[in-house]
Amino acid sequence: MLKIHKINKSFGGIKATNNVSIELKPHSINALIGPNGAGKTTIFNLITGKISVDEGNIFIGDNNITNLKETEITHIGIARAFQITNIFPTLSVKESIKIALLAKIHGLNNMWDRFSSHSVNEEASKIAELTGLTKVYNTISSELSHGDQKLLDIALALALKPKVLLLDEPTAGMGPEERWEMIKRIKELWQKTKMTVLFIEHDMDIVFDIAQTIFVLQQGSIIAKGTPKEIKKNQVVIKAYLGGGKK
Amino acid sequence: MKFFKRDNFKRDAFIGLVVWIFLLIFFFIVPSPGIHDIIQKVFILGLFAMSLNILIGYLGLVAFGHAAFFAAGAYTLGLFLQSSAIVSLGSLSIPAAIISAIFISTVLAAFIGAICIRLKDIYFSFLTLAFQMLIYSIILALVDITGGDQGLMGGFPKPPFLGINLGKPFDFYAFTIFISIITIVLLRQLIESPFGYGLRMIRDNPERPAALGFNNQRHKLIAFIIAGSIAGLAGSLQALLDVGAYPEWAFWAKSAEPLFMILLGGMHSFLGPLMGALIFEILNDFVTANTRYYGLVLGLVILSFVLGLRRGLLDWLLIKFYRK
């Protein structure tokens, strides 16, 4: 579904990504892990076109999306939720989801209909239901709890009906209980929508619990990939990331 | 009552019609030319302020050079009606002059907007101001055409059209308010449409829309052009009222006026700038009649709003009595 082939990106003299190759199977859920500064978010930025690729190619299906505009890549089928929640503070949950739905179909150029009575209302409520935001559907986004803001960020991405969903630390800033609730929700979402998911996460218990394939990144390079079982046993990963002595 | 609860264009148009009829009746109930004059000016300046509020209140862009479009509309209308075009157009001169004023302001806004919207924050604000001062300088320099620092002198004819004679106070009053209300109803439609919510989205978070596949720049440019064209319409109505056009209308201080109105009335309620125009005009008329320290009084009023209410009057009233 998503294929990243030997991409390189440097900032000044620092190599942020070094010959990174990742291939995601359709309808799979995958994790990208690595210590801080390993280049995980940079890879997301390269995939979504937020920053340009120096070398290498990125494909979604047969489409080469390397260095296309961020808006074009979104329309081809990649959506993203951010590490720091990236929502619309003065708009309600309902309005925010509707806006994302309309952005997908170029409906925001419409000056003749009323936003309040637009036909995407039903679809918006379905997405709210899917993400568990029904109870706060009419709440202003800035008044939501941190967890609900994170869910709204994901709901905005889901509204784009992506082929590939990128989640950048979906549980960042959450307490233990909230984290597991979020993960349960993400797992449900993936099972229901069957889209391809790639997520960044620091909590290894979470990663091993839900990821089918794990990619381990260190200093801009992929040092290992495999199933949770394989990664747990991988000596390179154990040494470099999980902490040498543990078995 | 259901009709009034439903948020749609028909309801707004109906309310607009009722307000217009009420103001026509008011003209005869209160036969004071001074009051009529204030009402006309409130609508004209209200249009000017509401057009600027598309950028400030809904898009989050503070434009300092909005008067450029107001002046462009005023001068276009004045020059059109002073030209020989009116001989051939006859009774269609006034509508044609207004349409020309809107057209020229729109073209000017498209040109200035295409350059300015690439910038953000204070850079955007000052570039719009720079363009305005350029227009001001051009008006002063082209003495043969614009009358330079004296303005467009000698007046211009107002040929009657469709039975409307703008030389008559009632006709002018009814016409100005009618055009203003139509524009306000259309503007309301724009603001409450998906397009209007696109503006709010950019204001709230200019980075996220690209990740939703949305082109901010195009949306911002269209909003800038619409704001410029409405300011041009307001300028043309002001020129019709004053039977002239003056370079001060393109000076930076003129751009501060709608900004004050927005601050006074409120930028988060649709009619806030119109209420601001009302407060501004009342202050202008009554304070200048009693003291020459108009600026001081205006400054104190704005300070009291900003420090006391922390928002414009209509915003404050709506929060206090209507919203949560």
Interface residues (C-beta under 8 A of the other chain):
Chain A: T48 K50 E70 T71 E72 T74 H75 A79 R80 F82 N86 I87 F88 P89 T90 L91 E95 K98 I99 A100 L102 A103 K104 G107 L108 N109 N110 M111 W112 D113 R114 F115 S116 S117 H118 L156 A157 A159 L160
Chain B: D7 N8 F9 Q189 L190 E192 S193 P194 F195 G196 Y197 G198 R200 M201 R203 D204 N205 E207 R208 P209 A210 A211 L212 G213 F214 N215 H219
